[in-house]
Amino acid sequence: MHILSKRPSINTQDGDGVKIRRVADFNFLALDPFLMIDELKSDDEQDYIGGFPPHPHRGIETFTYILKGGFEHQDQMGNKKAIKAGDVQWMSTGFGVVHSEMPLADANEGMHGFQIWLNMPASEKLRPAQYQDSTEKPVAEYNLPQGKVRVLAGEFQLHGQHCVGNLNGLAGNGAIADLQLQANVMVSLDAQQEGFLGAYIYKGSVWGAKEGEFVILNAEQVNTLETNNDGAGILLFKGQPIKEKIAHMGPFVMNTQEELQQAVRDYQSGKFGELTL
């Protein structure tokens, strides 16, 4: 194993009181091109029932993955989709998006999912928004001798097997996978690149990191994962750092404070469009 650093998630709230665990770095860009990983996990609907009412974004990409339960996504582009267990959803917000994500009425047995933010390069922050999801073309899933992997975006090399997802084009050549491993097994992960490689442990433990912790790995070397009696659930992340200074304020991520203020003015003047509920 080749761990460069390890960091815990922080308990916080977002949206209308939704309880989450968050790993984020908007200052030193240690996760570049990723900015934030939120995990929502609860069997108590009071922890998530408020959902995420209409709100704007500019300059980032949001990536949602659901393991249990589901949300209804709606945006000003006219998209209205139920994102359920096993689904992913990707929005490249560009110039601006107004959207909401509210718990599905039948999601009454708990919720477990993730929202991931990626930075966009300055040259693309003001281009038209884009939207994709997996409701019509399911997430690519591969069986391994040690478990299975869902390639949510991009591609990965796991235990000598080339695993390719159905969704590509994320900022920073971002790639994301859900690796679900059995107890007491060993798997090799070869990023085959220079750049960023990291993992969020959402079940069990690996590399001495436990549930709710994020590890940054050496992307230029083969990394070995070894589970204990509990097995493990791991989100894998890789990408090419954008290496640009950012300015962050709430749902907006730009490059300067002046651009942030312009984003606020554009949103308030209705240039992002309107969400029709």
Order of alpha helices (4+ residues) and beta strands (2+ residues): beta-beta-beta-beta-beta-beta-beta-beta-beta-beta-beta-beta-beta-beta-beta-beta-beta-beta-beta-beta-beta-beta-beta-beta-beta-alpha
